[in-house]
Amino acid sequence: MVVDLGYGDAGKGTVVDWLCATRPVHTVVRFNGGAQAAHNVVLRDGRHHTFAQFGAGTFRPGVRTHLSRHVVVDPLALAAEADHLAEVGVPDALDRLTVDGEALLATPYHRAANRAREIARGADRHGSCGLGVGEAVAYGLTHPDEAPRVADCRRPTVLRRRLAALRDRLTAELGPLDAPPVADCLPAYAGFAERVAIVDRAYLAGVLRAGTCVFEGAQGVLLDEWHGFHPYTTWSTTTFANAEALLAEAGLAGAASRLGVLRVTTTRHGPGPLVTEDPALPYADPRNPTNPWQGRFRFGHFDAVAHRYALDVVGGVDGLALTHLDLAGPELRICRRYDILDRLVPGPAGDLDRQAALTARLLRARPLYDTPPTNWPTTIETELASPLLLTSHGPTAEHKRPTPVRGVPFSTAGVMRGPFLLPS
């Protein structure tokens, strides 16, 4: 199970690709988020794809993708992503895809409503990706029996009714939406249903027993809907919780290792707390440019306080993957405490007033820095009290280096069992 212990963009995609390149992986299972994910994978020959809904192991022949019911599925964006994969040499991505019929659909109406709300916030924007994922989740919570779902794509009469009700409710609330008529949307959804294997929730149990699977998370724990810094969060559970629930349903509770991914620089895309932000850092990320919805991509020094909090939220990990070590220059420092507190303590899930108060404190906090580490991997492993399994010094799988764990190598030749290693 792979999650990001920051604000997202730490390199989950490239880590998942490495896992799929170095061992026989049957399926990558997506367990949260939707089309707003942006997991960049670069191959040795220079081919590049930003994985949104397909698993980041799709470049590897035979590796399948399963979108669980916890994913918000956008068939229109999925088709565009499949087209780009075909352009970069992966023509069979849709053939290797299964989708749980219970998953919510993200539609043009959700997207239009999402953007209308974000524009209305003016200077108080939350940093939404503008793709309607949160809007789809919110509608699903408010109207659980009427929200469009993937299985409805096989039932055009039901889907037409649900899309019309969705459009009418959002239009009544927000005014006219910049979205096509329902009749214009239906052929695309019908085509999706004909092209993609739509399955029920029982299907995943067979997949998990067919071979090694990698659970690929989206976004980061510091953006979690319940434990992130409200309101600058996502409508998604970004911890291991969804993956663990899926495993338990399959009778495989506790069968997967927990891998947390971190950048050596703490980053954030869009507004919200980033205590160690330093505009003087000489970094740029061409694959995370400024965009009209999230805003600019921000860089900070390594924030051990925030990442310790993420570890506490998820209940710890079996190991860490540390990425972007090629950026660890002499100007990069580490923050072990803030001027107003030394540790962030997780609260009960659902107490958003508490999280908003924590956000207000973080927006006032100032970092206190220590001497720059001479050995970043060892320093972070010690500071976060978690074994380091993998380091990454560039964008490709070839830039990854497995590290020994208590004398046992994290093998790239095969899958090894052990308390900190992925099970076969």
Secondary structure, 3 states (H helix, E strand, C coil): CEEECCCCCCCHHHHHHHHHHHCCCCEEEECCCCCCCCEEEECCCCCEEEECCCCCCCCCCCCEEEECCCCCECHHHHHHHHHHHHHCCCCCCHHHEEEECCCEECCHHHHHHHHHHHHHCHHHCCCCCCCCHHHHHHHHHHCCCCCCEHHHHHCHHHHHHHHHHHHHHHHHHHCCCCCCCHHHHHHHHHHHHHHCEEECCCHHHHHHHHCCEEEECCCCHHHCCCCCCCCCCCCCCCCCHHHHHHHHHCCCCCCCCCEEEEECCEEEECCCCCCCECCCCCCCCCCCCCECCCECEEEECEEHHHHHHHHHHHCCCCEEEEECHHHCCCCCCEEEEECCCCCCCCCCCCCHHHHHHHHHHHHHCCEEEECCCCCHHHHHHHHCCCCEEEEECCCCHHHEEECCECCECCCCCCCCCCCCCCCC
